[in-house]
Amino acid sequence: MNRKLYLLLLLYFVISTHCRRDEPFPVTDLHIHLKGNFGMEDAIAKSQAENISYGIAFNCGLKFPVHSDSQIDSVITMMKDYPQFYAAMQAEGREWVNIFSRESINKFDYVFTDAMTFTDAKGRRNRLWLKEETWIDDEEEFMDYLVSTTVNILLEEPIDIYVNPTFLPAQMAGRYNEFWTAERTDRVIQAARAANIAIEINNRYRIPSADFIKKAKKAGLKFTVGTNNADENFSGAEYALEMIKKCRLTRDDFYLPVNKRLNGQI
């Protein structure tokens, strides 16, 4: 082979490889709720219009719509009519592991939770998205407790995905980098790595940060795309797509569950 032809072939290989890496890949949003005016038929239409696959999540836990094994059976029966969607358990609070049997939990395609609900050292139940139910006596102590809670969740609860990652209550959210120090970030990433848990890139709250994602990628973690919509007013997985490009994520960096209804497991 002459030198000119060899160089042309090499150039073609480099360009084609680069193009394949930059090709967009199908996005699956694994954190979609049927809430507000957003029902199943709306989910079908929106998923098709935006070319984004969905995982439909059901809130399961103490004082939530699904709070018993028998209700899980009803959810899975309903989801059998919509095999194009994954079926997700959103495990709420820290009590959920004692409410549902492992057999019922395993009927979902995947399970996720967050650290937005917990009981603090003084016995106060915190729900971090509600200002009136968030107790912060000292911000640094609160942050350390939140990180320790997160690590315990990752290491002890039987989940596949950790969602709403690095969420902060309203009074602290504007100082994200001040509270999410390298040490705290590393603790969460290492716990997720030890437990083989994927990290959600959340469109609603635009978290975690690009720095967190790059660190997590370097540590070998997988990611998911999630919105956690409150109603029908959402679109396009914009933040996740922004982070995919900025952090140079590929299809191989993402976790996808098995659809148990499609492959005959349920």
Backbone bond lengths (Angstrom), bond angles and torsions (degrees), N, CA, C in turn:
res aa  C-N    CA-C-N  psi(-1)  N-CA   C-N-CA  omega(-1)  CA-C   N-CA-C  phi
1 M - - - 1.464 - - 1.524 109.01 -
2 N 1.372 115.52 128.94 1.458 116.49 -179.35 1.526 110.57 -74.95
3 R 1.330 114.45 161.58 1.470 121.04 -172.63 1.530 111.42 -61.84
4 K 1.333 117.76 -39.79 1.460 121.11 -177.57 1.527 110.72 -63.66
5 L 1.326 117.44 -45.00 1.450 121.44 179.86 1.530 110.55 -64.71
6 Y 1.336 115.93 -40.01 1.463 120.38 179.13 1.529 110.90 -60.90
7 L 1.337 116.14 -43.69 1.462 120.17 -179.53 1.529 111.31 -65.93
8 L 1.328 116.59 -38.17 1.464 120.50 178.21 1.530 111.35 -64.38
9 L 1.334 115.97 -42.45 1.454 119.97 178.38 1.526 111.26 -65.92
10 L 1.333 116.12 -39.25 1.457 120.11 178.41 1.522 110.88 -64.25
11 L 1.332 116.72 -42.47 1.458 121.35 178.69 1.524 110.76 -62.70
12 Y 1.322 117.18 -41.88 1.457 121.47 178.74 1.527 110.80 -62.05
13 F 1.347 115.92 -42.01 1.464 120.01 -179.99 1.522 111.31 -62.85
14 V 1.330 116.60 -44.54 1.469 121.20 -178.84 1.520 110.45 -63.67
15 I 1.341 116.86 -45.40 1.466 120.89 -178.23 1.523 110.92 -66.18
16 S 1.323 116.85 -44.77 1.466 119.90 -177.49 1.520 111.12 -67.05
17 T 1.342 117.14 -37.38 1.466 120.36 177.79 1.517 110.73 -65.30
18 H 1.337 116.25 -42.66 1.460 120.90 179.39 1.530 110.78 -63.54
19 C 1.312 116.29 -40.42 1.465 120.19 -179.59 1.521 110.87 -65.61
20 R 1.353 116.05 -40.47 1.459 118.59 179.37 1.517 111.19 -63.23
21 R 1.348 115.80 -37.58 1.461 119.91 179.18 1.521 111.23 -65.19
22 D 1.334 116.03 -34.63 1.456 120.41 -175.88 1.522 113.38 -87.68
23 E 1.353 116.14 -5.85 1.455 118.49 -179.97 1.522 109.91 -63.75
24 P 1.326 117.63 136.16 1.466 119.10 175.66 1.522 110.16 -65.73
25 F 1.319 116.68 148.53 1.453 119.98 177.20 1.521 109.02 -119.38
26 P 1.317 117.19 157.24 1.466 119.63 -176.45 1.522 111.51 -58.93
27 V 1.311 115.82 134.45 1.461 121.47 -179.93 1.525 109.41 -97.95
28 T 1.315 115.92 136.23 1.454 121.91 174.27 1.521 108.32 -120.79
29 D 1.311 116.74 119.34 1.460 122.35 178.01 1.525 107.60 -93.19
30 L 1.336 115.95 108.87 1.456 121.15 -173.20 1.528 113.81 -93.44
31 H 1.341 116.82 14.44 1.471 119.42 -176.50 1.527 109.79 -138.81
32 I 1.335 114.42 67.28 1.456 121.53 179.66 1.527 109.28 -114.45
33 H 1.336 115.42 134.19 1.466 120.96 179.39 1.526 111.18 -111.64
34 L 1.315 115.44 146.72 1.462 121.73 170.99 1.526 106.82 -89.46
35 K 1.322 116.15 88.91 1.461 121.76 -173.94 1.520 110.40 -137.30
36 G 1.330 115.19 162.33 1.455 119.68 -179.46 1.514 109.91 60.62
37 N 1.316 115.68 -129.84 1.471 120.75 177.04 1.520 111.73 -96.99
38 F 1.317 115.80 21.94 1.460 120.58 -177.41 1.523 109.28 -106.41
39 G 1.337 114.91 102.35 1.453 121.39 -179.84 1.516 111.70 -106.34
40 M 1.321 116.24 -173.45 1.461 120.32 -175.33 1.530 112.36 -64.39
41 E 1.324 117.08 -40.43 1.469 118.57 178.64 1.525 111.16 -65.43
42 D 1.326 116.42 -34.29 1.471 120.10 175.83 1.521 110.21 -66.19
43 A 1.325 116.20 -39.66 1.467 120.62 178.74 1.523 110.85 -62.27
44 I 1.323 116.50 -41.45 1.467 120.38 178.85 1.530 110.06 -61.47
45 A 1.333 116.30 -47.68 1.469 120.53 -177.53 1.528 111.42 -65.59
46 K 1.327 117.08 -43.11 1.463 120.94 -176.96 1.531 111.38 -69.49
47 S 1.315 115.66 -40.46 1.463 120.28 177.56 1.522 111.13 -60.10
48 Q 1.312 115.67 -43.91 1.470 119.69 179.77 1.517 111.45 -69.05
49 A 1.341 117.40 -41.94 1.463 121.09 -177.17 1.527 111.96 -65.39
50 E 1.330 117.00 -36.96 1.466 120.73 -176.52 1.524 112.75 -98.03
51 N 1.341 116.46 -2.52 1.462 122.13 179.87 1.528 111.31 56.20
52 I 1.339 115.13 43.73 1.461 122.27 177.64 1.526 107.63 -125.65
53 S 1.317 116.46 123.41 1.458 120.30 176.86 1.527 109.31 -74.36
54 Y 1.323 116.80 156.18 1.461 121.29 -176.00 1.528 112.33 -124.37
55 G 1.320 113.36 150.83 1.447 122.69 162.19 1.519 105.92 -113.84
56 I 1.323 117.66 122.94 1.462 121.89 -178.67 1.532 108.02 -90.71
57 A 1.339 115.36 121.65 1.464 120.80 -174.65 1.519 111.61 -103.50
58 F 1.327 115.08 137.81 1.461 122.47 179.43 1.528 109.00 -114.91
59 N 1.330 115.93 128.49 1.464 121.42 -178.71 1.526 109.77 -74.71
60 C 1.323 115.55 118.32 1.458 121.29 -174.45 1.528 110.30 -125.39
61 G 1.322 116.67 122.02 1.449 119.64 178.89 1.510 112.47 160.28
62 L 1.318 116.01 -174.60 1.457 122.42 -178.81 1.524 111.08 -58.99
63 K 1.339 116.35 123.68 1.459 123.80 178.25 1.537 113.22 65.26
64 F 1.340 116.19 23.45 1.466 120.97 175.63 1.532 109.07 -110.33
65 P 1.328 118.14 165.90 1.470 120.68 -175.74 1.528 114.14 -51.91
66 V 1.330 117.11 -39.29 1.464 120.67 177.42 1.527 107.70 -107.43
67 H 1.337 116.84 116.09 1.467 119.43 -176.17 1.525 112.71 -140.53
68 S 1.343 116.37 20.05 1.469 119.96 175.80 1.523 109.45 -154.03
69 D 1.341 115.81 159.43 1.461 120.87 179.18 1.517 111.71 -59.39
70 S 1.328 117.92 -39.19 1.460 120.80 -177.08 1.522 111.39 -63.47
71 Q 1.325 117.32 -33.31 1.466 120.47 177.54 1.530 111.37 -69.70
72 I 1.322 116.26 -32.01 1.468 119.51 176.26 1.527 110.01 -62.62
73 D 1.331 116.72 -41.69 1.465 119.60 177.02 1.526 111.09 -57.09
74 S 1.326 117.07 -40.38 1.471 121.15 179.76 1.527 110.90 -65.41
75 V 1.336 116.69 -40.77 1.466 121.05 179.22 1.521 110.68 -62.73
76 I 1.316 116.63 -47.23 1.470 120.51 -177.37 1.521 110.53 -66.09
77 T 1.318 117.24 -38.19 1.469 120.44 176.88 1.520 110.34 -60.98
78 M 1.325 116.93 -44.21 1.468 120.53 177.88 1.529 111.01 -62.93
79 M 1.331 117.54 -41.64 1.464 121.12 -176.89 1.525 112.99 -69.37
80 K 1.324 117.36 -17.34 1.464 119.66 176.58 1.528 111.37 -63.61
81 D 1.325 117.25 -21.55 1.464 120.99 177.16 1.530 111.96 -81.04
82 Y 1.333 116.96 -6.85 1.472 121.24 -177.30 1.532 109.76 -132.48
83 P 1.325 116.69 64.23 1.470 120.36 -175.25 1.523 113.51 -68.02
84 Q 1.339 117.56 -11.37 1.468 119.33 178.58 1.524 112.19 -72.88
85 F 1.328 116.88 -14.40 1.464 121.60 -179.03 1.531 110.45 -109.64
86 Y 1.322 115.35 144.97 1.458 119.93 168.71 1.532 108.93 -73.02
87 A 1.322 116.32 155.89 1.465 121.92 176.50 1.524 108.68 -114.23
88 A 1.331 116.74 121.74 1.460 121.71 -173.15 1.520 112.15 -118.11
89 M 1.317 115.12 142.08 1.463 121.02 169.78 1.523 107.71 -97.02
90 Q 1.340 116.54 119.91 1.455 120.08 169.10 1.520 106.53 -94.75
91 A 1.320 116.09 106.43 1.457 122.18 -176.95 1.521 109.29 -80.88
92 E 1.320 116.35 119.20 1.462 121.90 -172.80 1.532 111.52 -104.11
93 G 1.339 115.24 139.48 1.450 119.90 178.69 1.512 110.91 68.03
94 R 1.300 115.64 -177.84 1.457 119.39 -179.81 1.535 111.61 -98.61
95 E 1.334 116.41 -5.24 1.459 120.09 -178.30 1.529 113.07 -81.85
96 W 1.319 116.90 -14.24 1.453 120.75 -168.78 1.524 113.09 -57.07
97 V 1.321 117.30 -32.45 1.471 119.79 -176.95 1.523 111.76 -66.12
98 N 1.331 117.27 -20.02 1.465 121.31 179.39 1.527 112.83 -99.81
99 I 1.323 116.32 -4.90 1.464 120.76 -178.14 1.523 111.84 -93.31
100 F 1.333 116.20 -38.68 1.460 120.98 -173.50 1.532 111.21 -111.48
101 S 1.317 115.53 145.10 1.464 120.45 176.44 1.524 109.94 -77.06
102 R 1.323 115.41 154.91 1.475 119.05 177.50 1.519 110.69 -61.58
103 E 1.325 117.12 -35.85 1.462 120.86 178.61 1.528 111.00 -59.56
104 S 1.328 117.17 -43.72 1.469 120.32 -179.57 1.518 111.42 -71.41
105 I 1.318 116.86 -40.15 1.467 120.99 178.27 1.525 110.19 -57.77
106 N 1.319 115.89 -41.16 1.466 120.90 -176.04 1.523 113.99 -72.30
107 K 1.335 117.50 -4.46 1.461 119.76 175.75 1.528 111.80 -76.55
108 F 1.324 116.56 -20.24 1.465 120.24 174.43 1.522 109.83 -78.65
109 D 1.323 115.81 157.11 1.463 119.81 177.67 1.523 111.59 -71.94
110 Y 1.320 116.41 -29.58 1.470 120.62 178.01 1.525 108.30 -163.47
111 V 1.328 114.77 163.27 1.458 122.16 -177.30 1.516 108.68 -128.00
112 F 1.335 115.41 136.72 1.467 117.90 174.04 1.518 110.82 -138.12
113 T 1.321 114.26 160.41 1.456 120.59 176.18 1.514 108.80 -151.51
114 D 1.349 115.15 178.93 1.461 121.21 175.95 1.524 108.58 -141.89
115 A 1.315 116.42 -177.73 1.469 121.09 179.25 1.520 111.24 -106.67
116 M 1.320 116.78 25.61 1.462 120.27 -175.50 1.525 112.69 -82.86
117 T 1.338 116.79 -10.56 1.461 120.93 175.56 1.523 108.60 -127.40
118 F 1.332 116.98 122.16 1.460 121.15 178.05 1.526 109.36 -161.98
119 T 1.306 115.22 162.66 1.463 121.80 175.71 1.519 108.34 -102.27
120 D 1.329 117.37 125.83 1.464 120.22 -175.18 1.526 112.05 -82.43
121 A 1.335 116.17 -177.84 1.467 121.64 -175.22 1.520 112.81 -63.64
122 K 1.323 117.09 -19.71 1.460 121.17 178.65 1.527 112.50 -97.10
123 G 1.321 115.81 9.47 1.464 119.79 177.18 1.509 114.70 81.02
124 R 1.330 117.85 15.12 1.461 121.35 -178.74 1.529 110.03 -94.14
125 R 1.308 116.86 129.16 1.466 121.47 179.01 1.523 109.09 -80.04
126 N 1.320 115.82 117.54 1.457 122.36 179.84 1.515 110.41 -98.90
127 R 1.326 115.54 136.41 1.465 121.77 167.93 1.528 105.30 -127.77
128 L 1.327 115.55 101.12 1.455 121.59 -162.10 1.522 115.35 -67.05
129 W 1.322 118.03 -17.44 1.466 119.22 178.78 1.533 111.61 -84.09
130 L 1.339 116.45 -4.67 1.462 121.38 179.12 1.525 109.07 -115.38
131 K 1.324 116.88 114.97 1.464 120.84 -176.46 1.515 112.19 -57.33
132 E 1.335 116.72 -40.26 1.456 120.82 -176.66 1.528 112.65 -73.68
133 E 1.344 117.73 -8.58 1.460 121.00 178.28 1.524 111.73 -119.17
134 T 1.323 116.37 22.87 1.455 121.73 177.68 1.529 108.22 -118.84
135 W 1.324 116.78 124.06 1.457 122.22 -173.71 1.524 109.73 -110.49
136 I 1.331 116.86 111.33 1.467 121.49 -178.15 1.531 108.58 -127.00
137 D 1.320 115.72 100.08 1.470 119.73 177.27 1.521 110.51 -84.18
138 D 1.334 115.54 -40.24 1.466 122.99 178.78 1.529 106.81 -140.65
139 E 1.316 118.18 122.98 1.463 121.44 -171.98 1.531 112.62 -62.23
140 E 1.323 117.67 -41.89 1.465 119.60 -178.50 1.523 111.05 -68.67
141 E 1.323 117.19 -40.87 1.462 120.03 176.70 1.524 110.62 -65.25
142 F 1.316 116.11 -41.00 1.464 120.45 176.95 1.526 109.79 -59.18
143 M 1.319 116.69 -44.99 1.460 121.22 -177.78 1.524 111.38 -64.03
144 D 1.311 117.00 -42.90 1.463 120.03 178.63 1.525 111.21 -62.44
145 Y 1.326 116.02 -39.56 1.466 120.41 178.72 1.524 110.49 -66.75
146 L 1.334 116.68 -40.27 1.466 121.20 178.87 1.529 110.94 -62.75
147 V 1.326 117.05 -42.72 1.463 120.55 179.62 1.524 110.45 -65.92
148 S 1.325 117.26 -43.39 1.465 120.52 178.16 1.525 110.88 -62.24
149 T 1.329 116.19 -40.27 1.464 120.55 176.87 1.524 110.55 -61.93
150 T 1.319 116.12 -43.96 1.465 121.17 179.36 1.520 111.16 -60.59
151 V 1.311 116.53 -46.43 1.467 121.06 179.86 1.531 110.18 -60.50
152 N 1.328 117.03 -43.22 1.469 120.50 179.42 1.527 110.93 -63.22
153 I 1.326 116.70 -40.62 1.461 120.37 177.43 1.525 110.55 -59.67
154 L 1.313 115.86 -48.03 1.459 120.89 -177.19 1.525 112.09 -63.28
155 L 1.312 116.69 -37.55 1.463 120.25 -175.69 1.524 113.62 -86.36
156 E 1.348 117.45 -21.76 1.457 119.37 -170.28 1.524 115.05 -116.62
157 E 1.326 118.99 -25.69 1.463 119.35 -175.65 1.535 110.59 -94.95
158 P 1.342 117.27 140.29 1.474 121.44 -175.28 1.527 112.73 -79.81
159 I 1.316 116.13 77.36 1.466 121.89 -177.16 1.522 110.61 -120.41
160 D 1.325 115.00 163.11 1.468 121.73 176.63 1.524 111.85 -103.94
161 I 1.341 116.09 -31.40 1.463 121.28 -173.90 1.517 109.45 -135.82
162 Y 1.320 116.30 139.36 1.461 121.78 172.90 1.526 106.96 -103.55
163 V 1.336 116.70 118.51 1.464 121.11 -171.88 1.527 111.51 -108.99
164 N 1.323 114.38 169.53 1.467 121.14 -175.16 1.526 110.70 47.68
165 P 1.327 118.38 44.25 1.467 120.66 -171.17 1.524 111.97 -68.88
166 T 1.305 115.67 141.79 1.468 124.73 179.77 1.521 112.80 65.09
167 F 1.334 117.72 21.11 1.464 121.04 176.87 1.524 110.06 -61.98
168 L 1.334 115.04 138.50 1.459 121.89 176.13 1.521 109.70 -124.27
169 P 1.335 117.77 146.66 1.467 119.91 176.01 1.522 110.83 -63.30
170 A 1.321 115.90 161.21 1.466 122.05 -170.16 1.526 113.28 -53.51
171 Q 1.325 118.16 -41.18 1.461 119.52 -175.31 1.523 113.31 -70.81
172 M 1.353 117.11 -13.11 1.463 121.42 -178.57 1.521 113.08 -113.59
173 A 1.327 117.58 -17.22 1.466 121.79 -170.78 1.521 113.32 -59.10
174 G 1.340 117.80 -33.20 1.459 120.84 -179.27 1.515 114.36 -72.56
175 R 1.334 116.51 -5.86 1.469 121.65 178.97 1.533 109.81 -120.94
176 Y 1.301 115.01 43.11 1.467 123.55 -173.92 1.532 111.97 -49.79
177 N 1.330 117.03 -53.00 1.466 120.45 -175.44 1.520 112.80 -68.32
178 E 1.311 116.90 -23.92 1.462 120.36 177.37 1.529 110.51 -68.50
179 F 1.321 116.33 -38.91 1.460 119.88 -176.39 1.524 113.06 -90.91
180 W 1.339 116.57 -35.65 1.457 118.91 179.24 1.522 109.13 -89.17
181 T 1.328 114.42 75.66 1.459 122.08 179.16 1.521 109.82 -72.11
182 A 1.336 116.13 168.53 1.462 120.84 179.14 1.529 111.03 -60.00
183 E 1.317 117.01 -40.29 1.462 120.28 -179.12 1.526 111.54 -64.47
184 R 1.319 117.31 -43.96 1.461 120.43 179.90 1.528 111.37 -67.87
185 T 1.311 115.48 -41.94 1.463 120.06 177.29 1.525 111.03 -59.57
186 D 1.318 116.13 -45.58 1.464 120.70 -178.89 1.523 111.96 -62.17
187 R 1.319 117.13 -38.01 1.465 120.13 179.37 1.530 111.11 -61.60
188 V 1.312 116.33 -43.89 1.460 120.42 -179.76 1.529 110.67 -67.56
189 I 1.314 116.79 -45.31 1.468 120.80 -178.35 1.525 110.88 -62.77
190 Q 1.319 116.88 -43.34 1.465 119.43 -178.96 1.524 111.89 -66.91
191 A 1.332 117.08 -35.76 1.465 119.79 176.95 1.525 110.87 -66.75
192 A 1.335 117.15 -42.59 1.465 120.90 177.50 1.521 111.13 -62.76
193 R 1.320 115.80 -38.87 1.462 119.92 178.46 1.525 111.06 -65.56
194 A 1.340 116.77 -43.07 1.459 121.12 -179.00 1.524 111.51 -62.49
195 A 1.337 116.27 -35.00 1.467 121.05 -177.64 1.519 112.96 -96.59
196 N 1.324 118.13 -0.33 1.466 123.13 179.78 1.527 111.60 57.20
197 I 1.333 115.36 51.15 1.460 121.84 -178.81 1.521 110.12 -110.72
198 A 1.311 116.82 133.02 1.462 122.04 179.75 1.530 110.28 -77.44
199 I 1.321 115.58 153.99 1.465 122.53 -179.16 1.530 109.24 -110.81
200 E 1.313 115.68 128.65 1.461 120.51 179.05 1.529 111.52 -77.54
201 I 1.324 116.00 139.57 1.469 122.46 166.49 1.519 105.65 -98.69
202 N 1.327 116.19 109.48 1.450 121.98 -166.99 1.524 111.92 -96.92
203 N 1.338 115.42 122.33 1.469 121.41 -176.54 1.523 113.06 -75.60
204 R 1.310 117.47 -35.11 1.464 121.04 -176.34 1.534 111.53 -66.64
205 Y 1.325 116.12 -47.52 1.463 120.44 -176.27 1.530 113.19 -97.70
206 R 1.332 116.62 -6.52 1.463 122.92 179.94 1.533 110.43 56.59
207 I 1.306 113.95 53.27 1.456 122.17 177.80 1.526 109.17 -137.81
208 P 1.340 116.55 158.66 1.455 129.28 -4.48 1.521 111.50 -75.54
209 S 1.318 116.02 179.63 1.463 120.99 -179.08 1.520 110.62 -72.46
210 A 1.328 115.56 164.02 1.469 120.36 176.84 1.524 110.56 -60.37
211 D 1.323 117.48 -38.55 1.469 120.24 178.86 1.518 111.25 -61.34
212 F 1.333 116.25 -42.82 1.466 120.27 177.87 1.532 109.77 -61.43
213 I 1.320 116.54 -46.22 1.466 120.91 -177.99 1.526 111.04 -62.00
214 K 1.309 117.29 -43.39 1.468 120.34 179.48 1.524 111.14 -63.02
215 K 1.328 116.67 -41.05 1.470 120.69 177.16 1.520 110.76 -63.88
216 A 1.319 115.98 -43.66 1.455 120.78 -179.02 1.531 111.00 -65.11
217 K 1.308 116.25 -40.13 1.468 120.42 177.23 1.527 110.55 -62.21
218 K 1.308 116.25 -43.93 1.463 121.07 179.69 1.526 110.83 -62.12
219 A 1.339 115.90 -32.93 1.465 120.95 179.00 1.521 112.59 -78.85
220 G 1.330 116.46 -6.43 1.460 120.46 177.14 1.515 115.44 92.03
221 L 1.332 117.41 14.87 1.456 119.94 -179.96 1.531 111.36 -76.06
222 K 1.314 115.47 153.78 1.453 122.65 171.29 1.526 109.38 -95.22
223 F 1.329 115.49 159.74 1.457 121.55 -178.72 1.523 110.27 -124.46
224 T 1.333 114.98 164.51 1.453 121.60 168.05 1.520 108.17 -135.58
225 V 1.316 115.55 163.57 1.466 122.12 173.78 1.524 107.30 -102.72
226 G 1.332 116.34 133.93 1.460 119.46 179.15 1.514 111.85 -150.07
227 T 1.328 116.73 145.85 1.461 120.74 -178.38 1.521 112.78 -107.97
228 N 1.342 118.32 -42.18 1.459 121.50 -176.36 1.528 109.86 59.33
229 N 1.324 115.51 53.49 1.465 121.11 -178.59 1.520 111.69 -68.07
230 A 1.329 115.41 146.03 1.462 121.05 176.62 1.523 111.67 -94.01
231 D 1.339 115.92 -18.88 1.461 121.97 -179.00 1.516 108.07 -161.37
232 E 1.318 116.88 -153.95 1.468 121.62 -177.29 1.528 113.32 -83.25
233 N 1.311 117.57 -5.11 1.465 120.58 -173.54 1.525 112.21 -89.46
234 F 1.319 116.14 75.99 1.464 122.10 175.39 1.517 107.96 -154.44
235 S 1.312 115.49 160.62 1.459 117.80 178.99 1.518 111.78 -166.68
236 G 1.310 113.91 147.39 1.445 121.90 158.03 1.509 122.29 73.74
237 A 1.325 120.81 -2.12 1.467 121.49 179.95 1.518 111.99 49.82
238 E 1.329 116.00 43.53 1.460 120.71 -171.05 1.528 113.59 -61.57
239 Y 1.330 116.85 -45.82 1.473 118.26 -177.40 1.523 111.05 -66.09
240 A 1.322 116.69 -42.23 1.459 119.73 179.33 1.525 111.05 -60.85
241 L 1.322 117.01 -43.42 1.463 119.95 179.08 1.525 110.91 -64.06
242 E 1.319 116.42 -37.39 1.466 120.70 176.50 1.529 110.55 -62.49
243 M 1.339 116.95 -43.93 1.465 121.00 -179.51 1.525 112.13 -71.08
244 I 1.328 116.99 -34.73 1.462 119.66 176.53 1.522 110.32 -58.13
245 K 1.313 115.97 -43.76 1.469 120.41 179.72 1.524 111.27 -71.73
246 K 1.332 116.82 -47.28 1.465 120.97 -175.04 1.525 112.09 -66.33
247 C 1.318 116.48 -36.42 1.465 121.06 -176.39 1.524 112.56 -98.96
248 R 1.331 115.75 5.43 1.468 122.39 176.43 1.535 111.61 55.27
249 L 1.331 114.72 48.63 1.456 120.37 177.86 1.521 110.14 -83.77
250 T 1.306 116.24 146.45 1.453 121.69 178.45 1.532 109.47 -118.70
251 R 1.300 115.00 174.55 1.468 120.72 177.38 1.536 110.93 -53.45
252 D 1.327 116.26 -37.78 1.462 120.66 -176.93 1.529 113.09 -68.77
253 D 1.320 117.84 -14.04 1.465 121.25 179.43 1.529 112.42 -83.54
254 F 1.339 116.93 -2.76 1.462 119.82 -173.35 1.526 112.46 -111.96
255 Y 1.311 113.39 141.89 1.470 122.18 175.39 1.526 109.52 -90.44
256 L 1.326 116.18 135.17 1.459 121.98 171.38 1.518 108.23 -129.16
257 P 1.319 117.05 131.97 1.466 119.87 179.11 1.525 111.50 -76.80
258 V 1.310 115.11 176.38 1.463 122.43 173.12 1.530 107.85 -94.71
259 N 1.314 116.22 131.45 1.464 120.70 175.09 1.534 107.38 -81.06
260 K 1.327 116.29 103.02 1.452 121.47 -171.70 1.524 113.20 -69.64
261 R 1.343 116.64 -23.86 1.462 119.39 177.52 1.515 110.82 -76.29
262 L 1.322 116.81 -34.26 1.463 119.69 179.83 1.528 112.94 -74.80
263 N 1.331 116.68 -34.09 1.462 117.32 -177.43 1.525 113.91 -96.74
264 G 1.347 115.71 9.97 1.456 120.04 172.49 1.508 115.98 83.96
265 Q 1.326 118.84 10.22 1.467 119.98 179.17 1.538 111.61 -77.12
266 I 1.343 116.37 -24.62 1.466 120.11 179.41 1.534 108.86 -119.97
